[in-house]
Amino acid sequence: MLKSQGVGCATRVAPATLCHLQRPLPRGINAGVSFPFWNNTQNKQKAKSISNGRLRLVSREIKAALTTVAEPTTTVLTKVIVKKITGEITSSTLLMESKALDKLLKLEFASILVDPKTGLEKPPISVQAKLISEDVLEEIYEASLEVPADFGDIGAVIVENHNEKEMFVKEVELNGLASGPLIVTCNSWVQPKTLVPTQNRVFFTDKSYLPSQTPAGLRSMRETELVNLRGNGTGERQSYDRIYDYDVYNDLGDPDKSEDLKRPVLGGTERPYPRRCRTGRPPTKTDPNSEQRATGSIYVPRDETFSDLKQGVFNASTLLSVLRAIIPRLQVHFNQNTGFPNFKAVDALFDVDGFNLPPLESTTSLKDLLPWIFKFLSETGQFLFRFQSPEPMDRDKFFWLRDEEFARQTLAGLNPCSIQLVKEWPLMSQLNPEIYGPPESAFNTQMIDREIGSMTVQEAIQQKKLFILDYNDMLLPYVRRVRALKGTTLYGSRTLFFLNEDGTLRPLAIELTRPPMDGKPQWKGVYGPSENATNLWLWRFAKSHVLAHDAGYHQLVSHWLRTHCAVEPYVIATNRQLSAMHPIHRLLNPHFRYTMEINAAARTNLINAGGTIESTFSPLKYSMELSSTAYDLQWQFDLQALPADLIHRGLAEEDPTAPHGLKLHIKDYPFANDGLILWDALKQWVTEYVNHYYPDPSLVASDTELQAWWTEIRTVGHADKQDEPWWPLLNTPQDLIDIVTNIAWVASAHHAAVNFGQYAYAGYFPSRPSIARTNMPTEDTNPALWKSFLEKPEEVLLNAFPSQYQATQVMLVLDVLSSHSPDEEYLGKNMEPSWGDNPAIKAAFDRFNKRMKELELIIDHRNADFNLKNRTGAGVTPYELLKPFSGPGVTGKGVPYSISI
C-alpha cells in the first residue's frame, strides 16, 4: 500500500552504465525513462550476461541508449480524490487490501513543453494509481512517478478509468515537484474506458491561458478537447456523453399521445426563440417536426447534471422528484374544477395541523428533505401535508387586499421589472385596429385627473410621476384563442399608478380590453379604487385579472425566458468555443452550474404540454407560445443589463453626478436600489478580472476562441435575432466587460430577484392568482351573474380564482422553486480554485467578497429605515431578495451564482 511521502523533493540520478531491474516497467514512461528498444530481439542478444543483479552492457547501441538514464529525476507522489456517488462504502474494510488491487486509474501527465529536437509534444509520464483508502464520501488513489529535470511544468493530466462504473474525479494532487505542490481541479465524471474508448479525459491545471499564449505542449490537446465537446451534430445523445450542441424547442408537445398535446416548434422565423441543448431523439410518428418525449431524464452533458454524490442530499433533483410524487395526490384530494367555497377554506391550507394526502412512498426521506411541508404525528406514525404561511401573510393576514401593497409589489415584489414610465398621452395600442378594434385607450383624462387630485395627467407625465403596467398589446392577440379553452379567460390590460410624495405608488385605474370576437364589438372596461361597495368589489375583480396577467408574464417572461431560456445558449457556446483553460470560461463557469439540468427538468414537468404552467396559468396551452412572442417583440441582449433596463423602462436616466451614474425617478425602488449596488460590485470584479488577462486591447480582437464564442451566441444560440443592430461588438476589453457582466447579472441577481420570492408573494394565492377563470361581471349583460355578484361578491370572486387543485399545485411548485439547497454556491462567497492560484485575481475576488458582505449590511440598514416606505412599515415585508447570502430552504434571500432551481 502506498503512503504519502510529503511535499519534499527527492532527486535521483541513475548510473550511466547500469540499471536495476527489480520490477517490470509499465507501459509509457515510468521513473523518467522509456526503453523503446527493450523488446528488440537483436538488442536482447547483444546482452551477454546478468550478474549480481547488474546488467553488463556490451553493445554500444544499448550503452548509448542507456546514457539517457543519466538525467536526474524528481520523485513525485500523486493522489487522486474520487467522490463517492451514493455515499456508501463500496467494499468491506476487511477486504480493503484485495479491493485495492482491483481498482486502478491510469494517469498520464503532460508537459507544457515540446521536444526541442522534434518540435512535437513530449511523451507523457504514465502511471497507474491504486485505491489505497476510502470512507463514506471519498476514495483515494495514489502512485509515484519520476519526473525528468527537463520535463518542464506539468500542464495537464489525462485520466483513464479502467473500472466498471463512471467515477467523479474531484482533483489530482502532486507533491514533490521542484516547483512546489500542484492541485489539478477536475470536478468531473470520467467514464469507463470500455464505454468511451476513443476519447481521453483531459484536465488542465488551474493556470489560465488565452489561445495565443497556450504552451506549445498543450496546444493540440486544447484544440482536440473542444472538438470532442462539440460533437458532430448527429446521433442520439447518451447519458454519459459530454457533447454540447443546439436545437429548437420541438420537444414540449406529445402529439403521438394526443392531438391536443401537439405544440408548435419554438425557434425559427415563425416563432423566434433561443436554442436549447440538442438531444438527437427521433421525431414523433405523427409530426416529423416534433421530437419524441424522453422516456426518462432528458439528456444534458454529463457534467451539467445535478450532484448526486451524497445519498439523501437536498438539491434541485430531489425537489423535482417531490413535485412528481405529490402533485398527482393533490389532484385526488382537491377539486380540479371548482374554487374554494370561502376564505376560511383557503386559510385552512395553512393550518398547523396539516391535512392527509393519499399514501406516499419514501415519506420519511421527503420529510427530511422538506421539513416545512411535512408534519410527523408521533402518536400515529403518520405524515401530514401542510403549507407554511408566507411571510407577508404572517405579518398581515389582509395584506393582499391593500392597494398600497398591490402598488408596492411592482417595485419590491416578485416581478419588479415590468413597471414603466408613461411618456405619452393618450395611450394608444400598436396593434392592427382592423383586427383588434380602436387603438385608443378607454382611460378618461378627466377621470385620471380626478384620481390624481393634486395635478393633471399632463403635469404628472412632465414630472415623471405617472407609471403603468402595460400588458395590452402582449395579451390581446391571444384573447380569442384562450377564451376558446375551458376554464379560463383573458383580457388585454393596462394599470396606471401615481407616484406619491413619500415615494410610494398609488393605483389610479385599470383598463381591461376584449377584442372584437364572436360577433361582438371590442369591449373595454375601466375600474378604479372606490369606497362604494359595488365599485370596490369590481375593483378587486379587475385587480385579480391584472395580477393573473402579471403572474403569467412574470413566470413566462421575466423568469423563464429572460433567465433560464436565454442563458442556456451561453452555457452551450462557452463549452463549445472556450477551452476549460480560457480565463473567460473560468470566470463564467460558476454562473452556469446546473442551469441546463434544471431547464431539462422544466421541459419534463413544468413547461411541457399539459405540465404545471399550462395547467395553472391564464394562457394555458398557449403559455410557451406567448413567451416566444415576448422574445420576438421585447428581448434584447443589451437591455438585460440592469442600468440599460431601468433607462429603457423610463425608471432612470443617466446622470454622472448620481450614485451609479443613474438618477432614479422613483427614489425608493428596492429592486433597483439594491440591484445597482450589486451590479456595480459585479462589474468591478469582472473589470479587474478581464483587464488582468487582456492588458493589451488588441488581445480581445485576436482571441480566436473568444470571437468564435461571441459569434456563436449571436448567430446560433440566438439565431433568430442574429441580424438585430443592438448586439454589442466585441473588439475591446470594455466590450468584453460589458458582455460578461450582462451574462453574469442575468444568471445570478436577476434570477434571484424573480425566483426566490415566489412563495412569499404568491404562496397565498388570492394575493397573486395564477389564473382568472371568469369574465368581469360587467362585460356582457348577464342578469343571473350580476344578481349573484350583488348578493355574494366574495363567492363570485373566489370562483374567478384558481380552482382548488390549480391553487395548491402552484403553491407546492412555488414552495419548491423558492428553496435553496445546502450545496448552493452564493455570489462572491467562495473562490474558484483557478482564481485563488493567481494573486492578482485572488485580491480582486477578496474585494468583491467584501462588497457582497457590505451589501448585506446596507440592505439590513435600509430595511430598518422608516423613511423608505416601500420596504418598511406595519405589516410590510422587508425587501431581502438581493441579499447575497442565505441558508438552505425558503428564506426569501440569497443570490446564487447560477440558475440552479
N, C-alpha and C positions, 0 to 999 in steps of 0.2 A: 504494500500500500504506500502510495506516495505521500510525503508530508511536506508542509510548507518550508521553504528554505530561506524565508525572509526576503528583505529587499536588497541585500548586499550583492555586489557584483564580483563574480568569480571568473578570472581569466585563466584559460588553459592553453598551453602551447603543445602541440603533438610533435614527437621526434620526426626528423626528416626521413629517417631510413627504416623505421619500424612502426608497426601498428598493432595494438591489441585487438584480438578478435574473440572476446569473451562472450559476446552476444551478437545475434544476427542484426544486420542493418535493415530497417524498414524501407519501404519504397520512398522515392523522392530524396530529399536531403535531410540527413539527421546528423547531429553533432557537428554541424557546419561543413560537412564534406559529402560528396557523392562519388560513386565508383561506376562510371559508365562502362568501364572495361571489365567489370568483375565477372560477367557471365561469358566472356570471350574465351573459347576453348584454347586457342593458341596462347593467350596470355597465361592461362592456368598451367599449361605445360612448361612454361618458362620458369615456373616456381619450382626449385629443386628440393627444398626440404623445409620442414617446420620443426623447430627445436626450442624447448623451454618456453613454449607459448609465444615465440617470436617467429616472424616470417622473414627468412633470409632472402633478400631480393637479389636476383641475378640479372634479370632483363633490364636493360637501360630504359626500355619503354615504360616498364612498370615503375622503375625508380623515378623517372621524370614525372610520371603521373602523380606519384605519392608526394612529390615535393609540394603539391598544393595543400597537403595536410599541415604543413608547417605554419600556416596562418593562425594567429591567435584567435580564440573564440571566447564568447561570454556565455556562461550557463544561466539560463533564464527559466524560471518557473511560471507556467501559465495555469490559470484557474478559470474554469467556465462555470458560471452560475446559471442553472436552468430552473425556471419557476415551475412548480407543480400545477397541473391542470385542475385537479379536484381537491387538493389539499390533503390527500390521504397518502400514507407511506406505502410505497409500491412494493416493498419487499420486507420480509421479516428481518429483524435485527440479527437473529442467529444465522441467517443465510447471507449476510451482507458481503462476506468475502467472495462467495461464489457468484453472487449477483454482480459484483463489481467487475468480475472477469467477463461478464456478458455484455455490459452496456459500455459502449465506446462512442466517442466523437472523433472524427478526423478533422484536424485543424491544419490550415496552410497559412503561413504568414508572408505577406507580400511586401517587398521593399518599395520605397518611393523612388529608388534609383533604377537605371537601366545598366546593362553590362557595357562598360566603356569600350570593349573591343567589338562587340556585335551590334550595339545600339538597341538590343532587344531587352524586354523585361527580364530581370533576374529571376531564375527559378525560385519558387517559394520554398520556405522551410516547412517541412511536413512532419507532423507528429500525430500520435493517437493519444487522446486523453481518456483516462479511465474514470469511472464513477468510484469515488473514494468515500463519500458520505452523503447522507440525506436526512431531512427531517420532514415535518408536515408540509412545509412550504417550498423547500428548495432541494435540488440535487447539486452536488459539487463534483466536478470533473477536474482532474489535474494531469499534467505532463511536464516534462522538462525538455528543453531544446537548447541547442548550441548555435549561437548567432555569430557568424564571422565578423571580424573587425571592420571589413569593408562592405558589409551588407547594407549599411545605411539605415535610416529610421524605418520602422515598420509603419506602413500606411494603410493596411487593410488586413483583415483576417477572413479566410474562406472557411465556412463551417459545413461539414458533410455529416448528415445524420444517418448512421448505418443501423439504426434501431427500427423497431416495427411501427412506432407511432410518432406523430409530429411532436416537436418539442418547442417550448417557448424559451428562447435563449435571452436572458437578461443582459449579461455582459461577459466580456472576456478580459481577465486581468493578466498582466505580465509584470513580474517582479524580478529584478536583477539586470535590467537593461542599463547600459552605461549612461543613458540619458535620464534615468530615473523610472519610477513605476509608470505603467501605462494602463488605462482602462478604456476598452473599446465598448461603447454603449451599443447594445443590439436591440433589445425590447421588440423581438420579432419571432414569428413562428418559422421553424425550419422543418420542412417536410422530409420524410424518409427518402433516401436516395432511390429506392425502388419505385417510388411514386412519381418523382420528378427527376429522372436520371440525367437529363441534358443540361440542367441549369445548376450552377453553383450559387450558394448564398454568400454574398459578399457583404461585409460590414466594414465601412471605412472608420478610421479613427475620428475623434471629435474635432480635429483641426479642419477648418473650412477653407475652401479654395474656390475662386472664380474659375471658369473653364480655362482661361488663358494662363492661369497660374498653377494648374494641376501638375504635380510632379510627373516627370516622364514615365516613371514606373507604374503610374496609376491611370494614365490617360485611356488606354484601351479598356481597362476594367470599368472605368466610369461610363464610357460610351456603351459598352455591352450591357451594363446593368439597366440603363434607360431603355435600350432596345427591348430587353426582356419584359420590362414593366408595361410597355406599350402594346405588346402582343401583335397579332397580325390581322385583327378585326374579323376573324372567322371562328366558327365553332361555338358550342355552348360552354360557358364558363363552369368550372367545378369549384367546390367549396374551398379547395386548397390552393387555387390559383392566386397569383398576385398581379393580375392584369387590369390595367385601367384604360377604359375606352368609353365612348359616348353612344347614347341612343336617345330617341324621343320617348315621351311618356305615352307608350302604347300598351301598357300592361295594367291599367287601372280597372278596365272592364272585364267582364267574363261572358262574352257572347255565346260561348258553347253551352253555358249553363242556362242562360235565359236571354231572350231578345231584349228584355227590359234592362239587363245589365250591360248591354253594349254601350261603350263610351267612345267619343271621338278621340283621335290622336292629338295630343298636345305637343306642339313643336312643328314648325313649318310655316309656310306663308299664310295658310288659312287660320291657324290658331298658334301664334308665336308663343314660344316658351323656352326656358332654359333646358339644357340637356341633363340627363341622368346617366348613371353608370350602365354600360351595356352588359347584358347577361347572356345574350345569344340563345334564349329559349325559342323553340319553334313557334310559328304563327298558329293562331286558333283555326279550327276547322271551318267555322262559319264566317270568319272575317280575316282575310290574309294580311290586313294592315295592323291587326292586333296581335300581341304576343300572349302566349298561354300563361295563365296564372301559375305561380310556383307551387309545387306540391308541399314544399317545406319552407325553409327560410330562403328569402331572395338573396342571390349572390351579391356579395361585396368582396373586394380583395381581402385576403385573409387577415392582414394586419389592421384592417379597418373595423374588425368585429369587436363587440363588447368583450371586456375582460371577463373570462370565466376561470380565472386561475385559482380562485379560492372558493370552496364549496359554501353555498349559502350567502355569498356576498350580495349586498343590496345595490343593484345597479339598474340601468335602464332596461336591460334584457329581462330581468326578473319582474320589473314593474309592468312591462307589457304583457308578460305571461299572466299577471294578476288580472289585467283587463280581460284577457281571453277567458279566464276562469269565471269571473264574477258577472260580466255583462249579461250572458245568457240567463243567469239566475235572477238578475234584476227584471228581465223580461217576464219571467214566471211570476214574480212577486208583485210587480206593479202593472197597472193597466196601460196598454200600449196606445190607446186612442183617446181616453178621457183625461181631463185635467184633474187637479186636486179639488175636492169639494169645498174646502175652506182653508184659510191661512193657518188654522190650528193643525190641519193635516200636514201642511208644509213644515211648520215648526217641529212636528213630531219626528221629522227626518233627523233632527239634531238632538233627539232625546238621549240622555246619557245612558239609558238602558239598552239602546240599540234595538234591532229587530232581526228576526230569524230569516235566513235565506235557505233555499234547498241545499242539501249537504255538499260540502266542498272536499275534494281530495287535498291532502297535504295542508290542511288548515293550520296546523301548528307552525309550519315554515312561513306561511303567509302572515300569521300573527307576528312572527319575529321580524319580517320584512316591513310590515305596515302596522305598527302597534297602535297608531292613532285611528285606524279604520276598524280593527277587530277588538272585541272585548271578550275576555275569558271569564266564564262563570265557574268558579272552582267547585261549587257545590253540585253542579250537574255535569261538569266537563264540557259544556257547550261553548262555542264561539259565536258571538253575535256581531252582526254588521252594524256599523254606525258611521255617521258623518260628524266631524268636528264642526263647531260653529266657526265660520270665517271671522277673522279679526274685526272687520267693520261691523258685523252683526253683534259680536261680543261687546263692542264699545257702544253701539246704539242700535237697538233692535229695529228701529224705524228709519235707519239711515237711508234706505232705498227710496223712501217717499219724498225726501227733501230735495227741492230744486237746486239748492246750493251744492248738494253732493252730486247731483246729475251734472252740473256745470264743472265742478271741481275735478271730476274724473277725466275730463277732456285734457287736463293739464297734469294730473298726478295719479292717473288710474292706469288701467290695463292697456289702453290704446291712446297714448299721448301724442301721437304723430299724425293725426288726421285733421285737427283743428286748423283753420286757415283764416287769414285776414280778408275781410270784404274790401275790395278795391274799387268796385263799380256798382252803380245803382241806376236803374232796376236790375235785378238778377235775370239772366237770360240763359236758356238751355242752348247747347250747341248741336242738339240732335235734329234730325230731319223733321220739320213740322208736318210734312205730308203723312208721316208715319206716326209720329208721337204727339201731334197736336200743337197748339200755340206755344211758342217758346218762352213767353213772358211768365215770370213768377207771379203767383197769386198774393204775394206779400203786399199789403196795402201800406203805402207810405204813411198815411195818417195814423193807421193802427200802430205801426212801429214807432212813430214819433211819440204816440201816447204811452206806449210801453216803456220807452226810454225815459221820458219825463223831463230830464234835465237839458236835453239838446235835441236837435233834429237828426234825422238819418244822415244827411249830408255832412253835418258838423261832426257826427260820430265817425264817419269814414275819413274825413280830413284829419281828425285827431287820433286815428288808428285805434278806435275803441269798439269797432263792430267786427265780430268774428262769426264763422259759420262751420258747421259740419255739413258737407255737401255730398250726398250720395244719389243725387237726382239722375245725372246722366250715366252713372255707372250701373244703376239698378233698373232704370226704366226699360231698356231693351229686353230685360228678362221677365218683365211682369206677366206678359201673356202666357209664356211657356210655364212659368212657375205656378200660375193660378190654375193651369190645367191639371196640376198634380193634386192628389188627395191630401188633405190635412195641412195645408199651408196657404199663405197668401203673400203678396209683396206689393210695395209701392216704391216709387222714387221719393226721396226725402231731402229736405233742407231744414236745418235748425239754426236759428240766429241767437247770438249771445252778445251781451253788452259788458264792457269792462268797467267795473265799479272803481271808485277812487281808492278803495282799500286793496286793490289788486285781484279781487275775486271776479269771476264771471257770473252773469245773471242771464238765465234763458229768457228770451223775448217771445219767440213764436216758433211753431213747427208747421211746415208745409208738406203734405202728402199728396202724391200725384199718381193717378192711374191713366195710362194712355187710352186712346180710342180702342175699344175691343168689344166683341160680342154684340155688335150693332149699337153700342153705346158711345157717346162722345167722350172726349177727355174729361176727367174729373179731378178737381183739386180742392183740398180742404185745408184750412188754416186754423190752427189751435194755439191758444196762449194760456198762461197761468191765470187762474181766476179764483175768487172766493165764492162764487156761485157754485152750488153743489153739482149741478148737471155739467157745467163747463169744466169744473175741476176734474170730474171723472173722465170726461172726454180728453182733457189734457193728459191724464195718466195713461189713457189708451194710446194716445199719439206718442207719448214718451216711450211706451213699451215697443211700439213699432220702430222708432228711431234706435232704441237700444239693441233691438234684434238686428237691425241693419249694421250698426257699429260692431256688434259681436261677430257677425259674419265677415265683415270687412277685416276686422282685426285678425280673425283666425286664418282667413284665406289669403290675405294680402300682407298686412303688417307683420304677421308671424310667419306663416308657411312660405309665401312667395319671396318676401324680402330677405329672409334669413335662410331657412333650410334649403329651399329650392335654388335660390340664386348662388348660394355658396358651393353647392356640390360641383359645378364645373371648375371652380377654383381648386378644389381638392384634387380632381382628376388631372387638371393641367399641371399642377405642382408636382405630382408624382410622375407624370409622363415626360416632362420637359426640364425639370430642375433636379439635378443629381442630389442624392442624400447628403453629399458633402458641400453643396452650394449654400452659402450663408443665408440666402433668402428662403430656401427650403427649410432650413433650421429655424429661422425666425417665424415662419408661418405654421410650421407643423403642429405646434400645440393648439393652434386655433382651429384645427381640423379633426381633432380627436373625436371619434365615434359618430361624426356627422353623417357619413354615408350609411352607417348601420341604422341609425335612428330614422333616416329617410326611407330606407328599405322597409323597416318595420312599419312606418306610416303608410307605405303603399300596400302593405299586407292587411292592416286593420283599420286605419283611420281615414285615409283619403280615397280608398278604393270604392268601386261601385257597391252601394249598399252598406258601406262602412259607417263609422260613427259620424263623420262630418255630413255625409249625405243623408243620414237618418235624423239628424237633430238640428241642423241649421236651415234657415229660411229658404235658400235656393235649392235645397235637397239635391236631386240628381244633377243639377246644373252648377253645383258649387265649384268644382275644379275648372269647368269651362269659364266661369266668371273670373277666376284667378288668372286665366290666360288673357282675358280682356284687359284686366288691370295691368298685366305685364306689357301688353301691346300699347296701351294708352299712357301709362304712367311711369313705368320703370326706366330709370336712367342710372347708369353706374355712378356718374359724378354726383348725383343727388342723394346717394346713400350716405355720404359724409354728413355728420350732424350739422356743422355750420352751414353747408350748402342747402341742406334740407330746411333748416329754420328760415333762411333767407328766401328760399323758393316759396314757402308757405306764407310768407309775409309776417312771420313772427319775430324777425330780427332784420337788422340792416348793418352793413359794415361800418365800423367806427373805430379807427386806430386808437382813439383815446379811451375806449371802453375795455373792461376786462374781456379777455379772449378775443379782442378785436371786433366784438359784436355788441350792438345795442339791442336788448330785448324789448319788444313792445309790450309784453306782459312781464313785469319785473319778477313777480312771484310765480315762476313757471318751474316747478320742481324737477321735472324731467330734463328741461334744458339747463337749469342752473347746475344740477349735479353732473349732468352729462357733459357739459362743456369743460368742467374741471377734469373729468376722466379723459375726455377727448384730447385735451392739451397734454396730459401726462403720457398718454399712449403715443401721441405723435412725437413728443420729445424723446421717448425711448426708441421709437423707430428711427428718428432722425440721427441720433447718436450711433445707432447700430449701422445704418446704411452708410453714413459718412465715414465710418471706420473702414468698411470694406471697399468703398468707392471714393478714395481720396482724390482721384483724378476723374473729373466729369466724363471724360471720353470712355471710361471703363463701362459705363452703362450701355452706351450705344454699341460697343464692341462685344458685349457679353452675349454670346450666341444662344446660350440656354435661356437667359432672361428674355431676350427678344422673341424666341420661339414660344416661351410660356405666355407672354402677353398677347402675341398674335393668336395663339390657340384659344385663349379665353374669349377673345373678341369674335373670332371667325368660326369657331367650332362650339365651344361651351355655350356661348350666347349668339349662335349663328344667325338667328332671326333678327338681331339688332346690329349686325356687323357693319352696316353702311351708315349708321347714325353718326352725325357730326360731333356729338358730345363726348365720344370716347377720348380720354386723355392720351396724349402722346407719351412715349417712354424714351426720352433722349438724355435726361439729366438725373442726377441723384435726387433733386427735388421732385421730379416727376415720379420717381420710384417711391419716395417717402409718402407722397400723397396717395398713390395707388395702394400701397401696403397698409397704410393707416386706415384707409377706407375698408379694406377687406377685414382687417383685424377688428375694427369697431363693430361691423355688422355681426361678425361671428361671436363676439363677446358681449359688449354693452347693449347694443340694440336688441339682441336676442334676449338678454336677461331682463330688459325693461318690459318686453311684451310677453314674457313667458312665466316668470316666477311669481307674478301676482295674480295668476289666473284663478286659483281657488279663492284667494282673498276677496276679489271683486266680483267673481261670477259664481262662487260656490253657493251663495244664497240666490237661487235663480231668479226670483222676482226683481232683483236689482239689475240683472243683465240677462234677460231671457235670450236663449239662442235662436228662438223662432217665435214669430207671431202667427197664430194659426187662423185667425178670423179677421174679417174686414172691420173697418171702423163702423160703428152703428149709424153714422150719418152719411155713409157713402151712397146708398140707394134707399129708396123708400121701402121699408120693411116694418110694418106696424107691429108684428109679433116680436121682432128683435128689439125694437125701440121700447116696447112695453116691458120686456124682460130687463132691459138696461135701466129703465127708470125705477123698477121695483127692486132689483137686486144687482146693482152695478158691479159689486165685488165678484159675484158668480160669473158674470159675463167676462170680466177681466181675467179671472182665473182660467176660464175656458180658452181665452186667447193665448195664454201662456203655454209653454211646452207641456205635452202630456206627462203623466207620472213616469212612464218609462223613459221618455226623452230627457226629462229633467234629471233623473237620478243617473242615467248613463253619462250625461255631460258632467255632472258633479263628480262622479268617480274618475272620469278621464282627466278632468282639470286638477283634481287632487293629486293624481299620479304624476301628471306633467309638470306640476309645480314643485316637485320634490327634488332635492339634491341627494346624490348618493354619497356614501362616506369616502369614496375614492375620487371625488370631484377635485379638479385642479383649477384653482382660482387665479384670476388675472393678477400677475405681479407678485404672487406669493412665493412660489418655489422656482428655482433657477434650473433651466435645462443644462445637462452636462456640458454641451458644446459652448454654452455661454460662460460657464464657470471656469473653463480652461483658458479663456482669453482675459487677461487682466483689464483691458480697456472695456470689454463688453460686460465683464462682471461688475465693474464700477458703475457703468451706465444702468445696469439692471438694479443694483442696490439703490440707486437714486429713484428709479421707477417704483420699487417696492416701498420706499419711504413715502413717496407721493400717494400711493394707494392707502397706506396707513393714515396719512394726513386727511385724505378724503373721508375716511370713516369718521374721524373726529368732527370734520366740517359738517357732515350730514347730521350727526348727533346734535351739534350746536344749532343747526338750522331747525331741526325738529323740536327744539325747545324754545324757539323764538316766537312769541305770540303775535309779533307783527306780521309774520308770514302765515296768513290765514288759510292758504291752500295746503298747509301741512301741519297745522296745529289748531286746537280748539276743542270744545266739548264734543266728545264722540267722534272726532276726526282721526282717521288712521294716518299716522306719520308716513312720509314717503321714504322708503328704505331700499327700493328696488335696485339702486345703483351703488349700494354699499358693497365694496369689493368682496368681502369675505363672509362666510356663513358656515354653520354646522350642517349636518345632514337633516333630511326631512323637509317639511313645508315650513319655510321660515320667512318668505317674503323679502328676502335679500340675498346677496351673493352674486358675483359676476364671474362665471366660469370662463376660461379661455375660449371654449368652443361650444358649439351647438350639440350637446350630448344628451338632450332629452327633448 
